[in-house]
Amino acid sequence: MDEQQPEHPNPQPGWYPDQQGLMRWWDGRSWTDQVAQPPAYGQVPAYGQVPSRSGVHVGKLIGGIALLLIVLVSLGNAASQDFTNAAERLGYLAVPTACLIGGILLIVFAFRKR
């Protein structure tokens, strides 16, 4: 009995972009339910690997820590100032307060699971 090669062989198993902008796993015969975010900068993941976004998480973590350090320095400077009224003190503390909120949010989102 002669085995004939199919006219159009199936693509190799791997991650391929789908119509929803995600990467979907092709097992060599059919599409699976496994999906992943596409890799950053258009890189194609290697065979069998799930795209990693750990660099994004590290950046958020470093950014959050940097903002919290700005808060500490700003609060140290504020403690050494001689304010004449409450409005002046409030204006001086607005930036460290915003940095504190931003830093906390960046750190929270760095550890958030998708």
ABEGO torsion letter per residue (X at the ends): XBBBBBABBBBBBEBBBBAAGBBBBBAGABBBABBBBBBBGGBBBBBGBBBBAAAAAAAAAAAAAAAAAAAAAAAAAAAABBBABAAAAAAAAAAAAAAAAAAAAAAAAAABBX
